[in-house]
Amino acid sequence: MTQGFYKVLSNTQLTSTVYRMVVEGDVGALTRPGQFVNFKIDGLYLRRPISVCDYDTEAGTITLIYKVVGAGTEKLAEAKAGDQFDLLVGLGNGYDTATSGEAPVLIGGGVGIPPLYGLCKKLVEEGKSVKVILGFNTKDEIFYEDEFKALGAEVYVTTVDGTYGTKGFVTNVLTELSYTYFYTCGPMPMFKAVNAASVTSGQFSFEERMGCGFGACMGCSCKTKYGNKRICKDGPVLVKEEIVW
């Protein structure tokens, strides 16, 4: 884990509520896709965790995609190039690509999609044939479809209202695909549906309210089949077989 001040290079609005921020600073603590950073925001007591979409070791940049849902992210949306934030970087365990097999599928729902981008990039670099399912409520919420395609992945998009792609949920596509392993990030109802529909093992990246972000406060502990685990430290990625639904 690294703590320091990171400079905002850009803060771009992707949809009505989703933004992409690129910050510059020390990225040495980032070792796996699926890790996260913790923002200290002036006027707010607790830090705000944001998953890492991508990072560039040579350029020293981190790409973060977040959704405006409260006071913390509202302040992030107001940030301009040149602003600085105190960040904890390299938190969480991230995804393990060693178990992916040759044809993994990545399943993302809404703002759970960003960490899958860095994962997709790594899997493609490892020579894997990657399929990606992106789930949204409606066409206006879609982001990063083209970016995943540019990595070389086979991309499917679902919308609940049928305004784009396959009408329905990510599982409507998942049940029609063949794959060797799955990785997912998104809301809990989607997780439960993916768990029920999946035919292989896989990894889930969970979201929890976090007090510290590095395992000291125990505020994000959850039960697993192998005892309690802290989502911020032992997660956010848990393997299918250890999860208690």
C-alpha positions in Angstrom: 0.0 0.0 0.0 1.2 3.5 -0.8 -0.1 6.8 0.5 0.5 10.1 -1.2 -0.8 13.1 -3.1 -2.0 12.3 -6.6 -2.6 15.0 -9.3 -5.7 15.0 -11.4 -4.8 14.9 -15.1 -8.4 14.7 -16.4 -12.0 14.2 -15.1 -14.3 13.3 -17.9 -18.1 12.7 -17.8 -19.0 9.5 -19.6 -22.7 9.4 -18.9 -25.1 11.5 -16.8 -23.8 10.0 -13.6 -20.5 8.2 -14.5 -17.1 9.9 -14.7 -13.6 8.8 -15.6 -10.7 10.4 -13.7 -7.0 10.0 -14.5 -4.5 10.7 -11.7 -0.8 10.8 -11.7 1.5 9.5 -8.9 3.2 6.4 -7.5 1.6 3.2 -8.9 4.1 0.8 -7.5 1.7 -0.8 -5.1 -0.7 -1.8 -7.8 0.1 -5.4 -8.8 -3.2 -6.9 -9.9 -6.4 -5.9 -11.7 -9.3 -5.5 -9.2 -7.4 -3.6 -6.5 -8.7 -0.2 -5.4 -7.7 3.2 -4.0 -9.1 5.2 -1.1 -9.7 8.9 -1.6 -9.5 11.4 1.3 -12.0 14.2 0.5 -12.0 17.5 2.3 -14.9 17.9 4.7 -15.7 14.2 4.8 -14.6 11.9 7.6 -14.3 8.5 5.9 -12.2 7.9 2.7 -14.1 6.8 -0.4 -13.0 3.6 -2.1 -12.9 3.6 -5.9 -11.8 0.5 -7.9 -9.0 0.8 -10.4 -10.0 0.6 -14.0 -6.5 0.6 -15.4 -3.0 1.8 -14.5 0.2 2.6 -16.5 3.4 1.8 -14.7 5.6 3.8 -17.1 3.5 6.9 -17.2 2.6 6.7 -13.5 -1.1 7.1 -14.1 -4.2 5.5 -12.7 -7.6 5.5 -14.5 -10.6 5.5 -12.2 -14.3 5.3 -13.2 -16.9 6.2 -10.6 -20.6 6.9 -10.3 -22.0 10.0 -8.6 -24.1 8.5 -5.8 -23.5 10.8 -2.7 -21.5 13.6 -1.2 -18.1 12.1 -1.7 -18.5 11.3 -5.4 -20.2 14.6 -6.0 -17.0 16.3 -4.8 -14.9 14.1 -7.0 -17.1 15.1 -10.0 -16.2 18.7 -9.4 -12.4 18.0 -9.5 -10.4 19.7 -12.3 -7.1 19.0 -13.9 -4.3 20.1 -11.5 -6.3 19.3 -8.3 -4.6 16.9 -5.8 -6.0 14.2 -3.6 -4.5 12.2 -0.7 -4.9 8.6 -1.9 -4.2 5.2 -0.4 -3.2 3.1 -3.4 -2.8 -0.7 -3.9 -5.6 -1.8 -1.6 -7.3 -5.2 -1.8 -6.2 -8.6 -3.2 -7.4 -8.2 -6.8 -8.2 -10.9 -9.4 -6.1 -14.0 -9.9 -5.7 -14.8 -13.6 -3.8 -18.0 -13.0 -7.1 -20.0 -12.8 -8.8 -18.5 -15.9 -8.3 -21.3 -18.4 -8.1 -20.4 -22.1 -11.6 -18.9 -22.6 -12.7 -16.9 -19.5 -15.8 -14.7 -19.4 -16.0 -11.4 -17.6 -19.4 -10.3 -16.3 -20.0 -6.7 -15.2 -23.0 -4.8 -14.0 -23.1 -1.0 -14.2 -20.4 0.7 -12.1 -19.0 -2.8 -11.3 -17.6 -2.8 -14.9 -14.4 -0.7 -14.4 -12.1 -3.2 -12.7 -12.9 -5.7 -15.4 -11.3 -3.5 -18.0 -7.8 -3.9 -16.4 -8.5 -7.6 -16.0 -9.5 -8.0 -19.6 -6.4 -6.2 -20.7 -4.2 -8.6 -18.7 -6.0 -11.7 -19.8 -5.7 -10.7 -23.5 -2.0 -10.0 -23.0 -1.7 -13.6 -21.6 -3.1 -14.9 -24.8 -6.6 -15.8 -23.5 -9.8 -15.7 -25.6 -11.9 -13.3 -23.6 -15.7 -12.8 -23.7 -17.2 -9.8 -21.8 -20.8 -9.3 -20.8 -21.8 -5.7 -19.8 -25.1 -5.2 -18.1 -27.0 -1.9 -17.8 -30.6 -0.8 -17.2 -30.9 1.2 -20.3 -29.0 2.4 -23.4 -28.2 5.9 -21.9 -26.1 4.2 -19.1 -23.7 2.3 -21.4 -20.0 3.0 -21.2 -16.8 1.3 -22.2 -18.3 -1.1 -24.8 -15.9 0.2 -27.4 -12.9 0.2 -25.1 -13.4 -3.5 -24.3 -13.7 -4.3 -28.0 -10.5 -2.4 -28.7 -8.7 -4.8 -26.4 -9.8 -7.7 -28.6 -12.5 -9.1 -26.4 -15.8 -10.5 -27.7 -18.3 -8.1 -26.1 -22.0 -8.6 -25.3 -24.3 -5.8 -23.9 -27.6 -6.4 -22.1 -30.1 -3.7 -21.1 -33.0 -4.4 -18.8 -35.4 -2.4 -20.9 -34.2 -3.7 -24.2 -33.1 -0.4 -25.7 -29.7 -1.8 -26.7 -28.2 -5.2 -27.1 -29.9 -8.2 -25.5 -33.0 -7.4 -23.5 -32.8 -8.7 -20.0 -29.9 -9.5 -17.6 -26.3 -10.7 -18.0 -27.4 -14.2 -17.2 -29.5 -14.2 -20.4 -26.2 -14.1 -22.3 -24.1 -16.2 -19.9 -26.3 -19.3 -20.2 -25.7 -19.2 -24.0 -21.9 -19.1 -23.9 -19.1 -21.6 -23.4 -16.3 -20.6 -21.1 -13.6 -22.0 -18.9 -13.9 -19.6 -15.9 -15.7 -16.4 -14.9 -14.9 -13.1 -13.2 -17.5 -10.7 -12.1 -18.2 -7.4 -10.4 -21.5 -5.7 -9.8 -24.5 -5.5 -7.5 -25.5 -8.3 -5.2 -28.7 -9.4 -7.1 -26.5 -9.9 -10.2 -24.0 -11.9 -8.1 -26.7 -14.3 -6.9 -28.0 -14.8 -10.4 -24.5 -15.4 -11.8 -23.7 -17.8 -9.0 -26.9 -19.8 -9.8 -26.4 -19.7 -13.6 -22.6 -20.4 -13.8 -21.2 -23.8 -14.7 -17.6 -23.2 -13.7 -15.7 -21.7 -10.7 -15.2 -18.0 -10.7 -14.2 -14.9 -8.8 -16.6 -12.2 -7.4 -15.4 -8.7 -6.5 -17.6 -7.4 -3.6 -18.5 -3.9 -2.6 -18.9 -3.1 1.1 -18.9 0.1 3.2 -15.3 0.5 4.4 -14.0 2.5 7.3 -10.3 2.3 6.8 -9.7 0.3 3.6 -6.8 -1.8 4.8 -8.2 -4.2 7.4 -7.7 -2.4 10.7 -11.3 -1.4 11.7 -13.0 -4.7 10.8 -16.0 -2.8 9.6 -16.4 -4.7 6.4 -16.1 -8.2 7.7 -18.3 -10.9 6.2 -18.9 -14.6 6.8 -17.4 -17.1 4.4 -17.3 -20.9 4.4 -13.8 -20.6 5.8 -14.4 -18.0 8.5 -14.8 -14.3 8.6 -12.9 -12.2 6.0 -12.4 -8.5 5.6 -13.6 -7.3 2.2 -11.0 -4.5 2.1 -8.0 -6.7 3.0 -8.8 -10.3 2.3 -11.1 -9.2 -0.7 -12.6 -7.5 -2.4 -12.2 -10.6 -4.6 -13.6 -13.9 -3.2 -13.8 -17.3 -5.0 -17.2 -18.8 -5.7 -16.6 -21.9 -3.5 -16.0 -19.9 -0.3 -19.0 -17.5 -0.5 -22.0 -17.8 1.8 -25.0 -16.4 0.0 
